[in-house]
Structure formats: structure tokens, C-alpha cells
Amino acid sequence: MTTLIRGGTVVNADRAFRADVLCVGDKIAAVGENLEAPAGAAVVDAGGQYVMPGGIDTHTHMQLPFMGTVTADDFFTGTAAGLAGGTTTIMDFVIPDPKQSLLQAFHTWRGWAEKSAGDYTFHVAVTWWDESVHEEMGVLVREHGVNSFKHFMAYKNAIMADDETLVKSFRRALELGAIPTVHAENGELVYQLQQELLAKGIRGAEAHPLSRPPEVEAEAANRAIAIANVLGTPVYIVHVSCAESLEAITRARAKGQRVYGEALAGHLVIDDSVYR
């Protein structure tokens, strides 16, 4: 199918400008003023509208089984909602159980994702370590196109990656040309604070920020950045939620280190008062 989108305001990363967009099949064939519509092409009048590339959501969790819960959206409902808002691609997370094969978990998630309404790809979490994980990381990169590996520095007694796992996995990612990502929270501190709150009978939503003060995230962010710097690998810190972590990222980047921070919309518009 050939479609000409005429007269809209095209929004790219660098500028916005009036132009026509010609799509042939699933490819953008031309962008310019006063493009001629090929024979049989559908013409869409986009006058007064913005025309922009589909969004890529780099952090989703569709039908994720997690510590006794499952996220509300499955791969169809979540991607269909994304398409309605202009998000055409998601990057979801394969999260193996401790001691589970990374490849086995990857194929499970691929099966769940077959019903997706949009495009999708995966990060894969490294939740434990032995030589089989080292080998399967290579298979995932070479044969399945995976290029990022997630590490949870939180969730003690579940999927938390200790420093040995971080170092070995970061080093392996560097060998493979993949990027390590981290959920930056000091898992031991979170666990100890949770136990103190439970002992005091504080069990509601208000306990969440009390068990995770900004220093908990900042310590882990600084540690991940330091490990990556020693090993010479880039690192991507997911859902940065406090100024202290942002400062650590900014310092590292100012020194030339390849550190990236991910912002989520919620962290830009709300604070921990919503838990009270």
C-alpha cells in the first residue's frame, strides 16, 4: 500500500517543518514539499496536524510475573494502547528466575509477545551467574539480536545481582558489544529499612518512599557508574528518580564516561507526597 500524507508539520529530532510524507509499504520513501501522489496512492490531508515518527518506549513490563503479582497489561492490550498514543515499538524485559536459563526465559517471553499489536524487542535480565549465563549472553546477542542486559541491584532474596554478578556481566556485555543497564537501588539498605518499617506496623503505601530514600538510589547509581568506569563499559541507568542520581550521571558524563540516564514521565511530575 502506498500512502501520501500531505501538508502536515513534520517533527524530527532537530526541527519541525511543513512537508509531505510518502510511505510505500512500511517504509518512508520520501519527505518533501509538494510531493506527487503515485497512481493508486491513498492521500491523507494532514493540514494543521503534526506528523512524527512512531514512539519507541524503551522500558515496559507486559504481563510480567513479579514477586506474586502480574502486571495489568498483556502484550496485546499494552501495545494496542501504545499504538493509540503513537508508540509503535516497545522494549520489554525478559526476567529469568534465579538459576533459570536465560534462553528458556527469552523464548517464554517471545511466546507471550506473539499477540503484540505493535513492534517489540527485549532487554534480558541477568539475575544470577555461572558459565552457562556467560555462554547464553553470547547466543542471545549473536542469534537473537539482544543488545542490552538488565541488572537489578535491588530485591534481595529474589533477583538482586551482587557485585560479582555485576562485574562479570558488565565485562561480558563489553565483549559482546552490548550495553548493561541497571535498576539502581541498594538492595541491602532497602531490605533492612523494610524490616524496620514492618516491625513498626507501617505497611501501607507510605512505607514505599520511607524504605527507599534518595540515598539508596544514589549509592547504587554511583557504584554502577564506578564499576562501569573501571571496566571501560558504557552503562544505562533506568528510571532515574532523584537529583542525587542525576548528579552522579552528570559528573560522570562531564568526565567523558559513557553513562546514560532514563527519565520516566511520572518522576518528572510527581513526588513522594502521593504515597501519603
Summary of the structure (lengths in Angstrom):
residues: 276
radius of gyration: 21.8
end to end distance: 52.8
largest distance: 73.3
contacts: 808
relative contact order: 0.08
helix: 38%
strand: 26%
